[in-house]
Amino acid sequence: MGSAPSAEFFQPLRADDPAVVGGYRLAAVLGAGGMGKVYLSYTPGGRPIAIKVIRPEFSEDPEFRRRFQQEVRAAERVQGLYTAPVIDSDTQGDQPWLATAYVPGPSLAHAVARHGALPVRSVLLLTVGVAEALHVIHGAGIVHRDLKPANVLLASDGPRVIDFGIARAADSTALTGTGVSVGTPAFMAPEQASAGTVTAATDVFALGQIAAFTAIGASVFGDGPSHAVLYRIVHEDPDLSALPEELRPVVTRCLSRDPADRPALSEVIEMCNAASEVPLRQGEDWLPRAVAGSITERLQLPGPKPTPPPTPTPTPTEVSPHAPAPGAPAAPGVAPGYTPTGVAAAPTQASPSQPSPRFAQAPGAPGPVAAGYGTPPHAQPSYPQAQYGRPPYAQPAYGPGHGTPPPFHTQGFAPGPAAPPRPKRTVLIVLGSIAAAVIGLAVIGSLLPDADKGGDKKSTDGNASSGTAQKRPDPQPVSYQGIDVPQNHQLMFADNPPRPAEDPTGAGVLYGHGDLFYYRDTLFGDEKFGTNNGKLVLLNNSEKGSLETCRAVTRFTEKIGLDQLTDGSQVCVLSKAGHITLATFRGKSGAKEETRFITVDLTVWRNAEAAAKN
């Protein structure tokens, strides 16, 4: 078993994992994050792919679905040698998913954490590869916005950039604990950290940070709380003291605080080639041997677990002493098509009206396994009908001499003895009883009070639900404690957990689309606690914050001055997407700290109300 895949990379499917997603049979778990899980699967031709399946609670959010669909459509336009292309997707199904090409290699973050800084030649080849990937991404009208070591994979023939355009909506596997949802603090550009306009030059800044991180083994703006890192990015110079001399020109240009001073991607590639003693050519020797070994380990892919094919419906071919003669009615309690134990049954021929299986398999052949384990790469296990919502029982077959098939509503059920004809008198008695019951109900109904005519409205309302569908139960609240929101950052309640971020449209949080934002005018010192996607209600001290209270209050506004809030103040936020949130203000940072922020506790009831139509 020495060739078995390492459990560090491929986790077995658990009981709560699906077996099939969008027709793709899953083979292993590649990772998991706040938004969902990533699985290994294969195309019909045997190529491995990575499938990201979104968690159910996000799938139920119409706003999240809209964002996810937009980002997937944008990502489908990107086709480059240094990107992981989108293979397939379903943004409208019960549980949205996205399939991309599988890259058998570690992330840059994993490689540096495990093996340390990479040599200069590897850094230069990584930089030109990522620069070329960004050129293709920007050519499709997309700004990555979250370029970081976790989103750069190291393949045998060069780097691969992933999650371009979908990081904000579909992936948080590497964003746990960072404090932001779009962009990671250590790799943000100054304009991102200060809620400015995000452009293609923003990704160039991140590229410079990635090059330095790969050569040094650490972030050039240090570690620590997110607001402290953001402050250093905006106001301080990066620490390049440990950077190799060959890399200083390109890294220094990329890390210019002014986006206009950063080089174009073509210039980045030229500077990297100028810094190399030999022409830069991607090849299997571009990585140190220890890192390349991680690629070899990830090439030992597990195959999808074969599933036994569905048992064909038996058709009697031999007449036993216990079987009825051809054309004779079946014995009571015996379904049509029944074959007694020990009697061989010939395989049933598929009906011409039914589609053939997607991947056919010869009768009696062993179940297929993954490509690379001794079988043709196109072989795939057949899928039982029960997995696609069809009845788990097999319909009876009707061969020659068995008469006409019974009516649809009786197929698959054992016929009983023929019932004797019902006397006409009995029929008349039954019809008369039904008519009397209908007349009686009509009389009783006429005696009930009419709420519209002044009757007991309270009684009518109280019984209204008895004749209609039951009210949808309230969603369970989810609480988040101690969220630090830097100035000019916003929160989206669809995110789990909600993470502070700048407005992705570049309009600034004051005019953006945030469910909740903290705005501070650095010129006049004006501070606002507001929403662009709903309504706010500041509760009185006598009001206890709850779902019922937030539904009942009507003193709506969109912005509240921070001077109106004290520690413990509660604010109901009713977002247009249908989320209701109770935000508890816990104070703000002091004036002398590196960057201002407020702290809030959130209790979120997702999809508690119907989403607004506009």
Secondary structure, 3 states (H helix, E strand, C coil): CCCCCCCCCCECCCCCCCCEECCEEEEEEEEECCCEEEEEEECCCCCEEEEEEECHHHHCCHHHHHHHHHHHHHHCCCCCCCECCEEEEECCCCCCEEEEECCCCCEHHHHHHHHCCCCHHHHHHHHHHHHHHHHHHHHCCCCCCCCCHHHEEEECCEEEECCCCCHHHHCCCCCCCCCCCCCCHHHCCHHHHCCCCCCHHHHHHHHHHHHHHHHHCCCCCCCCCHHHHHHHHHHCCCCCCCCCHHHHHHHHHHCCCCHHHCCCHHHHHHHHHHHCCCCCCCCCCCCCHHHHHHHHHHCCCCCCCCCCCCCCCCEECCCCCCCCCCCCCCCCCCCCCCCCCCCCEECCCCCCCCCCCCCCCCCCCCCCCCCCCCCCCCCCCCCCHHHHCCCCCCCCCCCCCCCCCCCHHHCCCCCCCCCCCCCHHHHHHHHHHHHHHHHHHHHHHHHCCCHHHCCCHHHHHHHHHHHCCCCCCCCCCEEEEEEEEECCEEECCCCCCCCCECCCCCCCHHHCCCCEEEEECCCCCCEEEECCCEEEEECCCCCCCCHHHHHHCCCCECEEEHHHCCCCCEEEEEECCCCEEEEEEEEECCCCCCCCEEEEEEEEECCCCCCCCC
